[in-house]
Amino acid sequence: MKVNNTSYNINDIGKTVTLKGWVQKKRDLGGLIFIDLRDRSGLIQLVIKPNTPAYESALTLKSEYVIAVIGEISQREQANPKLLTGEIEVNVSTLKILNTSQELPFEIDKTTALEDTRLKYRYLDLRRENLKNNIITKHKIMQSTREYLNKQEFLEIETPILCKSTPEGARDYLVPSRVNKGKFYALPQSPQLFKQLLMVSGFEKYYQIARCFRDEDLRADRQPEFTQIDLEMSFSTEEDIMTLTEGLLAKIFKDVKGIDVKLPLNRMTYAKAMDLYGTDKPDLRFAMPIADITNILQNSAEMFSKAVSEGGIINAIVVKDAADKYSRKDIDKLTDYVKTYKASGLAFLKYNEEFTGSISKFVDEEMASKLKRQLDLTNNDLILIIFGPKKIVKTSLGALRNKVAKDLNLIKEDVYAFTWVTDFPMFEYSEEEGRYLACHHPFTMPSDINTLNDKENAKAKAYDIVLNGYEIGGGSIRIHEPKMQESVLKELGFTKEAALENFGFLLEALAFGAPPHGGLALGLERLTMILCGTDNIRDVIAFPKTTSASCLMSGAPDIVKKEALKELHIKVD
């Protein structure tokens, strides 16, 4: 059986070995030929001398030829500390070319090719060291997950891929049914309803590394098909699920990165996260919290007093020791940035014993003293201020906080900052749809059933796990009583008939002795992305889609023949 290249080391000198792999690089030194042989595990150096039967074949080798060699391990004259096999080489006696390769569209060991080119030839791109290691890391995360949950007596159970299309989520990917004319399946956005039904069935502890599909706008951390580590527990509390998840994450980080995660993890409420960081997924690798300075500046400039009189707020972030790093032109660029988050503008102050900046003329001595004390100012601090409606102010300052931290390299890349965000709103208002939607999903248990009709303030037993500014997972305690589920659906605008039409099978199941239950799903790709140190989700998926949800390698999606559409009772307009 073939042994990986990196299985060998200095202790194997004198052994005769058989190796197979790809030619990474050939160096012909006019007498000796050196080959870097690559397999999944890494590189090992081959040496081929003129007096061996392998020499003539070696002369014909080019990059990415697939070869098999037999040779003896010896010590290298000049060790390469960058390689696991850097102390040894293999003196080849026999060489067989298993396959040749035509000229490559890009060099494997370089990343200068355009991403579209690399996606078109993804099978070549995956030969690169970093992408290969990303995929292996993802495998290790799944392996660690299974070991942990199996030990906790969870059962791995598959749920259907062909499902019923239901509202209250992203757009479904639809699959036409040939045998049921005019009807469609939907690909699952998550196994949510099925895992709840497994709790009704009495399995008590379920998990699945589940494929999910959402037809939504894509970005760097989102794909149309993705994988989540999905779990559900009967008779569980929020504390039970959060503690279990912390144990799982600690094992993953130890197994994959050798890092000890300090438990228990940090926690904050949704309200605190929004108040201090302007987002429900705060990056805690750096400070710079949002400060409310409404009470100080509300009676200064007319624009401030007007905003406050209309129910708005005045908030700021302090960028420590950065006043000299931002010119007026730089501030104008930040102003344009926050306007994309609907902020009306950006005011600023610079502090050096006294205040200068766009609103300094409105700041009297008393205001200056209060600002210095409340914001804990020191010389060369930059204060960035946004005013207006609370939601816009918090969101835009939260985004600005992240941008400034990246611009000034304030983020500690070797730190993993976890936090739980708890006590989410039960509902959130959608400007697009003009109505309230479920903040998580319609099957989330409210904190207090009596506050359901107060949609602006109703809270849910829901929780997200956040890592370095990414939401890597979320879950909730579920509704297990049919009447309560009907009440929540009613608040979301479902008539009794519509509730039965869309969720009748769940409502019926809850009526047959459903246990209290809850769960969580971790985004496997986002977690892998963070552990691999990349901010592009495509880097951790073997065959990803572009931002237009297409596969440049295979050509999907593609036009289907009329005969196939006719058989499915579909006509394309």
Legacy VTK file of the C-alpha trace (Angstrom):
# vtk DataFile Version 3.0
C-alpha trace
ASCII
DATASET POLYDATA
POINTS 573 float
0.000 0.000 0.000
1.305 3.469 -0.880
2.709 5.523 2.000
2.453 9.329 1.977
5.612 11.265 1.113
5.767 12.930 4.512
5.557 9.613 6.365
9.344 9.352 5.903
12.054 11.140 7.880
15.703 10.940 8.927
15.059 7.645 10.730
14.221 5.931 7.422
17.658 6.375 5.806
18.651 3.223 3.909
15.072 2.068 3.282
13.924 1.238 -0.244
10.549 2.841 -0.904
7.940 3.119 -3.649
6.406 6.586 -4.128
3.724 7.925 -6.467
2.599 11.441 -7.180
2.882 14.556 -9.341
5.999 16.333 -10.578
5.882 19.693 -8.834
9.205 20.903 -10.186
12.181 19.505 -12.152
15.727 20.844 -11.941
18.259 19.469 -14.427
21.772 20.288 -13.202
23.522 18.699 -16.165
24.281 15.373 -14.603
21.858 15.162 -11.733
18.100 15.613 -12.060
16.169 16.756 -8.990
12.405 16.279 -8.802
10.016 17.691 -6.205
7.411 14.914 -5.970
4.047 15.993 -4.592
1.206 13.941 -3.167
-1.614 14.857 -0.776
0.716 14.902 2.215
3.344 17.221 0.738
6.690 17.218 -1.077
9.746 14.975 -1.089
12.906 15.439 -3.156
13.954 12.793 -5.692
17.469 12.510 -7.089
18.067 10.752 -10.425
21.655 10.052 -11.512
22.841 9.508 -15.106
23.959 5.934 -14.460
20.446 4.711 -13.526
17.721 3.198 -15.750
15.429 6.020 -14.620
17.554 8.814 -16.106
16.269 8.755 -19.704
12.663 8.831 -18.560
13.437 11.614 -16.114
14.738 13.812 -18.934
11.247 13.838 -20.497
9.381 14.825 -17.318
7.380 18.051 -17.154
5.290 19.729 -14.484
2.270 17.713 -13.314
3.327 14.441 -14.939
2.141 11.564 -12.741
4.953 9.151 -11.896
5.852 6.152 -9.745
9.415 5.674 -8.480
11.425 3.146 -6.501
14.487 4.319 -4.648
16.547 4.445 -1.463
16.192 7.149 1.187
19.363 9.054 1.959
20.306 12.196 3.881
20.268 15.502 2.003
23.501 17.450 1.869
21.601 20.701 2.379
18.512 20.317 4.530
15.374 22.334 3.788
13.763 23.296 7.139
10.570 24.440 5.355
9.711 20.838 4.364
8.626 18.000 6.640
10.916 15.794 4.527
13.618 18.453 4.304
16.369 16.280 5.811
16.040 13.421 3.312
15.857 12.636 -0.393
15.195 9.522 -2.458
17.862 8.186 -4.852
15.696 6.837 -7.657
16.562 3.558 -9.367
13.282 2.967 -11.237
10.865 5.517 -12.701
7.572 4.919 -14.492
5.474 7.629 -16.107
1.842 6.882 -15.211
0.404 9.829 -17.128
1.520 12.984 -18.876
0.096 16.483 -18.614
-0.472 19.109 -21.246
0.633 22.706 -20.647
-1.200 24.143 -17.631
-3.486 27.210 -17.810
-1.678 28.529 -14.711
1.200 27.496 -12.474
0.078 25.335 -9.560
2.474 26.804 -7.002
1.570 30.443 -7.803
-1.650 32.402 -7.247
-1.259 35.063 -9.926
-4.026 33.620 -12.109
-7.432 35.331 -12.056
-9.973 33.691 -9.751
-12.320 32.968 -12.676
-9.526 31.011 -14.379
-8.793 29.080 -11.226
-12.491 28.313 -10.746
-12.771 27.055 -14.318
-9.906 24.637 -13.667
-10.835 24.008 -10.037
-9.407 20.470 -10.056
-6.009 22.046 -10.768
-6.506 24.844 -8.257
-7.192 22.232 -5.563
-3.672 20.882 -6.069
-2.371 24.067 -4.472
-1.060 23.622 -0.931
-3.302 26.120 0.844
-6.572 25.016 -0.798
-5.747 21.367 -0.228
-5.062 22.110 3.445
-8.351 24.031 3.725
-10.312 21.007 2.494
-8.393 18.732 4.878
-9.149 21.134 7.749
-12.846 20.926 6.920
-12.604 17.130 7.033
-10.929 17.330 10.459
-13.707 19.567 11.780
-16.347 17.057 10.642
-14.367 14.170 12.104
-13.969 15.975 15.446
-17.687 16.849 15.465
-18.750 13.253 14.950
-16.408 12.003 17.666
-17.747 14.535 20.171
-21.457 14.143 19.463
-21.277 10.347 19.234
-19.675 10.320 22.692
-22.548 12.525 23.921
-24.966 9.805 22.682
-26.318 11.783 19.727
-27.596 9.865 16.710
-26.598 10.907 13.196
-29.822 10.848 11.165
-30.388 12.002 7.583
-33.377 14.151 6.666
-34.985 14.631 3.229
-33.463 16.737 0.472
-36.727 16.887 -1.505
-39.061 18.864 0.774
-42.206 20.963 0.844
-41.778 24.643 -0.007
-42.728 26.831 2.951
-42.699 30.631 3.464
-40.807 32.622 6.113
-37.237 32.254 4.898
-34.985 32.886 1.923
-36.154 31.929 -1.563
-36.320 28.184 -2.133
-34.597 26.265 -4.890
-37.474 24.390 -6.540
-37.361 20.943 -8.142
-40.216 19.967 -10.509
-41.919 16.641 -9.987
-42.356 14.512 -13.116
-44.930 12.172 -11.592
-46.934 14.922 -9.876
-47.794 17.270 -12.721
-47.420 20.976 -11.897
-46.025 20.332 -8.424
-42.575 21.117 -7.018
-40.282 20.005 -4.265
-38.058 22.544 -2.487
-34.458 21.901 -1.518
-34.081 22.369 2.265
-32.888 25.718 3.592
-32.230 23.773 6.792
-33.532 20.527 8.327
-35.492 22.604 10.882
-38.935 20.986 10.749
-37.595 17.461 10.302
-35.263 17.643 13.274
-38.155 18.895 15.411
-40.216 15.937 14.187
-37.366 13.614 15.192
-37.746 14.975 18.733
-41.489 14.269 18.553
-40.491 10.750 17.413
-38.527 10.226 20.629
-34.934 10.124 19.349
-33.979 12.754 21.967
-30.535 13.610 20.545
-30.044 14.141 16.801
-27.255 15.541 14.682
-26.465 15.763 11.005
-23.776 17.347 8.873
-26.472 18.645 6.578
-26.445 20.146 3.092
-28.658 23.240 2.828
-29.748 25.442 -0.070
-30.834 29.079 -0.236
-31.547 31.128 -3.339
-30.255 34.460 -2.052
-27.764 37.148 -3.007
-24.231 35.876 -2.513
-21.174 37.460 -0.914
-17.738 36.491 0.411
-19.133 34.395 3.295
-22.251 32.980 1.590
-22.922 30.286 -1.038
-26.168 28.933 -2.567
-25.405 25.484 -1.153
-23.662 25.102 2.166
-23.210 22.706 5.063
-24.260 23.056 8.660
-23.529 21.018 11.752
-27.117 20.552 12.830
-28.187 19.286 16.262
-31.333 19.028 18.358
-32.008 17.860 21.946
-35.189 16.944 23.785
-35.807 18.108 27.364
-33.111 20.755 26.911
-32.690 24.312 28.157
-30.774 27.170 26.568
-27.993 26.472 29.066
-27.823 22.794 28.053
-27.386 23.598 24.354
-24.919 26.412 24.897
-22.766 24.283 27.205
-22.837 21.371 24.726
-21.873 23.688 21.847
-19.006 25.192 23.843
-17.653 21.701 24.462
-17.913 20.888 20.756
-16.103 24.067 19.702
-13.391 23.524 22.313
-12.767 20.008 20.958
-12.696 21.227 17.343
-10.170 23.956 18.128
-7.994 21.552 20.102
-8.122 18.810 17.462
-7.661 21.074 14.443
-5.459 23.919 15.699
-4.067 22.662 19.001
-5.687 25.679 20.708
-7.249 25.532 24.167
-10.502 27.511 24.180
-11.209 29.017 27.580
-14.681 28.053 28.793
-17.301 29.238 29.506
-17.477 31.600 26.552
-18.337 35.280 26.840
-22.036 36.201 26.674
-23.928 39.386 25.917
-27.523 40.223 25.158
-28.655 41.290 21.708
-29.498 44.721 23.141
-25.965 45.149 24.532
-24.344 43.979 21.283
-26.356 46.490 19.250
-25.769 49.263 21.794
-21.981 48.841 22.066
-21.068 47.448 18.638
-23.954 48.253 16.286
-24.293 44.629 15.169
-25.496 41.275 16.492
-22.186 39.735 15.400
-19.561 41.933 17.079
-15.851 41.463 16.435
-14.314 41.491 19.917
-10.683 41.215 18.822
-10.420 44.982 19.325
-12.166 47.505 21.586
-13.667 50.778 20.232
-17.213 50.458 21.631
-19.965 52.838 20.581
-20.635 55.601 23.115
-23.903 57.487 23.544
-23.160 61.230 23.754
-26.727 62.418 23.153
-26.909 64.003 26.621
-23.759 66.055 25.932
-24.306 67.359 22.391
-28.107 67.485 22.013
-28.233 71.235 22.671
-25.122 72.195 20.690
-25.543 72.312 16.907
-28.988 72.688 15.322
-28.546 69.427 13.392
-28.081 67.572 16.691
-31.021 69.147 18.497
-33.255 68.521 15.469
-32.252 64.828 15.330
-32.924 64.360 19.045
-36.262 66.212 18.900
-37.325 63.715 16.218
-36.504 60.769 18.483
-32.947 60.241 17.277
-29.646 59.803 19.093
-26.034 61.051 18.894
-23.395 58.315 19.152
-19.643 58.138 18.624
-16.637 55.862 18.445
-13.201 56.912 19.684
-10.261 55.864 17.535
-7.344 55.980 19.959
-4.147 57.777 18.886
-5.401 58.222 15.310
-6.175 61.922 14.859
-2.971 62.466 12.898
-3.682 59.439 10.690
-6.849 60.905 9.118
-6.820 63.970 6.890
-9.989 65.828 5.954
-9.933 63.911 2.658
-9.796 60.624 4.606
-12.748 61.727 6.742
-14.702 62.548 3.559
-14.119 58.964 2.384
-15.444 57.651 5.706
-18.458 59.944 5.298
-19.214 58.432 1.898
-18.848 54.977 3.470
-21.386 55.537 6.262
-23.850 57.025 3.795
-24.131 53.559 2.229
-25.684 52.564 5.584
-28.208 55.452 5.277
-26.376 57.745 7.713
-27.017 61.405 6.921
-23.367 62.279 7.463
-20.320 62.013 9.709
-19.150 64.644 12.187
-15.718 64.452 13.792
-13.520 65.898 16.498
-9.788 65.609 17.064
-8.446 65.983 20.583
-5.049 67.457 21.471
-5.516 69.321 24.767
-8.365 71.032 22.941
-10.874 70.062 20.260
-10.624 70.714 16.536
-12.752 69.327 13.758
-16.025 69.788 11.903
-18.156 70.538 14.993
-15.532 71.995 17.375
-17.133 75.463 17.205
-20.306 74.025 18.775
-18.472 72.461 21.741
-18.287 74.788 24.741
-16.097 74.277 27.840
-18.685 72.292 29.750
-19.351 69.993 26.794
-15.613 69.554 26.236
-15.103 68.546 29.862
-17.939 66.012 29.710
-16.687 64.541 26.429
-13.139 64.133 27.810
-14.455 62.397 30.911
-17.123 60.176 29.319
-14.983 59.121 26.336
-11.755 58.838 28.382
-9.898 60.935 25.824
-6.140 61.307 25.518
-4.102 63.370 23.092
-4.370 62.462 19.391
-7.718 60.682 19.758
-10.205 60.866 16.884
-13.937 61.004 17.671
-16.293 59.973 14.845
-19.921 60.991 15.401
-23.189 59.969 13.722
-26.650 61.282 14.620
-30.194 60.404 13.573
-32.599 57.457 13.955
-31.267 54.906 16.440
-31.152 51.908 14.093
-29.268 53.824 11.384
-26.829 55.354 13.880
-25.992 52.014 15.509
-25.692 50.070 12.247
-23.558 52.664 10.463
-21.236 53.173 13.451
-20.898 49.395 13.817
-19.811 49.116 10.183
-17.492 52.136 10.552
-15.925 50.569 13.655
-15.000 47.456 11.655
-13.694 49.472 8.693
-11.461 51.727 10.790
-10.069 48.718 12.670
-9.132 47.058 9.363
-7.699 50.266 7.921
-5.452 50.782 10.964
-4.551 47.076 11.428
-6.080 47.011 14.919
-7.420 43.461 14.531
-5.350 40.741 16.158
-5.319 38.032 13.505
-4.061 35.288 15.855
-6.893 35.812 18.366
-10.188 33.885 18.394
-12.798 36.001 20.173
-16.026 34.089 20.870
-19.234 35.453 22.291
-22.771 34.245 22.684
-25.445 36.781 21.741
-28.669 36.028 23.619
-32.189 37.361 24.173
-32.902 38.124 20.537
-36.070 39.951 19.483
-38.903 37.613 18.613
-39.803 39.692 15.545
-38.080 42.145 13.206
-39.728 44.611 10.864
-39.056 44.171 7.146
-39.130 47.463 5.229
-39.164 45.436 1.998
-42.278 43.435 2.913
-43.899 46.071 5.114
-44.568 43.648 7.954
-42.973 41.869 10.906
-41.084 38.639 10.280
-39.633 36.091 12.673
-36.171 37.221 13.737
-34.885 33.619 13.743
-37.736 31.438 12.474
-41.445 30.971 13.317
-40.776 27.921 15.518
-38.742 29.807 18.140
-40.064 29.846 21.707
-41.003 33.328 22.944
-39.543 34.366 26.293
-43.012 35.417 27.402
-46.128 34.376 25.493
-47.992 37.335 27.021
-45.807 39.882 25.185
-46.311 38.431 21.698
-48.587 41.230 20.553
-45.919 43.803 21.489
-43.846 42.969 18.420
-41.367 45.801 18.935
-40.284 44.472 22.351
-41.103 40.740 22.401
-38.060 38.589 23.137
-37.223 35.025 22.081
-35.323 32.121 23.615
-32.791 32.392 20.829
-29.000 32.572 20.796
-26.200 33.008 18.257
-22.556 32.024 18.600
-20.230 34.679 17.151
-16.535 34.345 16.349
-14.322 37.218 15.137
-17.252 39.158 13.743
-18.912 36.209 12.006
-22.099 34.503 13.105
-20.904 30.892 12.999
-24.080 29.401 14.419
-27.471 30.026 15.868
-30.309 28.247 17.550
-33.227 28.467 19.914
-35.575 26.637 22.196
-38.472 25.517 19.995
-42.196 25.789 20.508
-43.530 22.362 21.485
-47.194 23.209 22.190
-49.574 23.476 19.203
-51.616 26.373 20.620
-48.516 28.465 21.218
-47.257 27.672 17.715
-50.607 28.732 16.278
-50.405 32.001 18.254
-46.947 32.817 16.898
-47.998 32.065 13.321
-51.056 34.266 13.816
-48.830 37.153 14.952
-46.803 36.660 11.774
-49.929 37.154 9.695
-50.902 33.544 8.970
-54.601 32.760 8.951
-55.568 29.428 10.483
-56.039 28.026 6.979
-52.636 29.305 5.787
-50.924 27.919 8.897
-52.426 24.479 8.252
-51.598 24.625 4.553
-47.930 25.423 5.150
-47.172 23.824 8.510
-50.088 21.455 9.115
-47.868 18.377 9.484
-45.837 20.105 12.241
-48.900 21.420 14.089
-50.442 17.959 13.958
-47.239 16.357 15.264
-47.023 18.797 18.190
-50.478 17.648 19.274
-49.209 14.099 19.894
-47.096 14.643 22.986
-44.148 16.651 21.699
-41.359 17.025 24.290
-39.731 20.378 25.078
-36.726 20.660 22.775
-34.171 23.010 21.289
-31.133 23.008 19.099
-28.488 24.813 17.141
-26.754 24.790 13.763
-23.117 25.731 13.160
-22.078 26.942 9.717
-19.347 24.490 8.748
-17.886 26.627 5.955
-17.761 29.819 8.028
-16.071 27.983 10.889
-13.581 26.405 8.486
-12.986 29.773 6.841
-11.966 31.334 10.163
-9.759 28.401 11.169
-8.030 28.551 7.768
-7.436 32.301 7.996
-9.341 33.263 4.844
-12.256 35.660 4.362
-13.513 33.975 1.180
-15.891 31.061 1.666
-14.987 29.689 -1.777
-11.538 28.856 -0.389
-12.987 26.121 1.843
-15.413 24.498 -0.626
-14.107 21.928 -3.079
-16.314 23.031 -5.979
-17.866 26.432 -5.166
-20.158 28.710 -7.130
-19.436 32.282 -8.203
-21.371 35.283 -6.873
-23.837 34.713 -9.719
-24.449 31.165 -8.365
-22.800 29.531 -11.375
-20.092 26.875 -11.682
-17.445 27.984 -14.175
-15.965 24.492 -14.282
-19.066 22.438 -15.132
-21.194 25.181 -16.710
-24.083 24.849 -14.243
-26.773 26.085 -14.370
-27.415 25.232 -18.004
-30.221 25.163 -20.561
-32.206 21.934 -20.523
-33.519 20.267 -23.688
-37.156 20.923 -24.572
-37.923 17.210 -24.342
-36.813 17.111 -20.721
-38.877 20.199 -19.862
-41.924 18.749 -21.606
-41.634 15.580 -19.539
-41.635 17.773 -16.413
-44.656 19.747 -17.685
-42.613 22.983 -17.786
-42.570 25.687 -20.461
-39.857 28.359 -20.333
-40.988 31.895 -21.171
LINES 1 574
573 0 1 2 3 4 5 6 7 8 9 10 11 12 13 14 15 16 17 18 19 20 21 22 23 24 25 26 27 28 29 30 31 32 33 34 35 36 37 38 39 40 41 42 43 44 45 46 47 48 49 50 51 52 53 54 55 56 57 58 59 60 61 62 63 64 65 66 67 68 69 70 71 72 73 74 75 76 77 78 79 80 81 82 83 84 85 86 87 88 89 90 91 92 93 94 95 96 97 98 99 100 101 102 103 104 105 106 107 108 109 110 111 112 113 114 115 116 117 118 119 120 121 122 123 124 125 126 127 128 129 130 131 132 133 134 135 136 137 138 139 140 141 142 143 144 145 146 147 148 149 150 151 152 153 154 155 156 157 158 159 160 161 162 163 164 165 166 167 168 169 170 171 172 173 174 175 176 177 178 179 180 181 182 183 184 185 186 187 188 189 190 191 192 193 194 195 196 197 198 199 200 201 202 203 204 205 206 207 208 209 210 211 212 213 214 215 216 217 218 219 220 221 222 223 224 225 226 227 228 229 230 231 232 233 234 235 236 237 238 239 240 241 242 243 244 245 246 247 248 249 250 251 252 253 254 255 256 257 258 259 260 261 262 263 264 265 266 267 268 269 270 271 272 273 274 275 276 277 278 279 280 281 282 283 284 285 286 287 288 289 290 291 292 293 294 295 296 297 298 299 300 301 302 303 304 305 306 307 308 309 310 311 312 313 314 315 316 317 318 319 320 321 322 323 324 325 326 327 328 329 330 331 332 333 334 335 336 337 338 339 340 341 342 343 344 345 346 347 348 349 350 351 352 353 354 355 356 357 358 359 360 361 362 363 364 365 366 367 368 369 370 371 372 373 374 375 376 377 378 379 380 381 382 383 384 385 386 387 388 389 390 391 392 393 394 395 396 397 398 399 400 401 402 403 404 405 406 407 408 409 410 411 412 413 414 415 416 417 418 419 420 421 422 423 424 425 426 427 428 429 430 431 432 433 434 435 436 437 438 439 440 441 442 443 444 445 446 447 448 449 450 451 452 453 454 455 456 457 458 459 460 461 462 463 464 465 466 467 468 469 470 471 472 473 474 475 476 477 478 479 480 481 482 483 484 485 486 487 488 489 490 491 492 493 494 495 496 497 498 499 500 501 502 503 504 505 506 507 508 509 510 511 512 513 514 515 516 517 518 519 520 521 522 523 524 525 526 527 528 529 530 531 532 533 534 535 536 537 538 539 540 541 542 543 544 545 546 547 548 549 550 551 552 553 554 555 556 557 558 559 560 561 562 563 564 565 566 567 568 569 570 571 572
